[in-house]
Amino acid sequence: QVHLVESGGGLVQAGDSLRLSCAASGFTLDHWPIGWFRQAPGKEREGVSCIASTVDGGIWYADYVKGRFIISRNGAESTVNLEMNNLKPEDKGAYYCAATRYSTGSRDLTDFGSWGQGTQVTVSS
């Protein structure tokens, strides 16, 4: 059973940075396309970023995080990280990572499975 675990969330002030990590148990993330999503209270889950498989390459960012967030792989730790800079109050929410079978990645959350439990990010103004 594939199981993903997110970590790194916390309470920060606007303008601060956080780094989220997505790790896996039962398999290695090294070649899997991984997406990051978020869900604010009372809102639908939305895409944040996606990194394609190591074979296909490619990275996608949602417009609302482009230029502030960076997704990357840490091969040594077999994690996919999301570096979040210049955080804004509207970035608040539970952040989830998930895997997709589409090697080029996807922007559609319905293409993803093996969702983690999420890590909470709170940004105070």
Beta strands, then each sheet from edge to edge (+ up, - down):
strand 1: 3-7
strand 2: 10-13
strand 3: 18-25
strand 4: 34-39
strand 5: 46-51
strand 6: 59-61
strand 7: 69-74
strand 8: 79-84
strand 9: 93-100
strand 10: 112-113
strand 11: 119-124
sheet 1: 1+ 3- 8+ 7-
sheet 2: 2+ 11+ 9- 4+ 5- 6+
sheet 3: 2+ 11+ 9- 10+
end
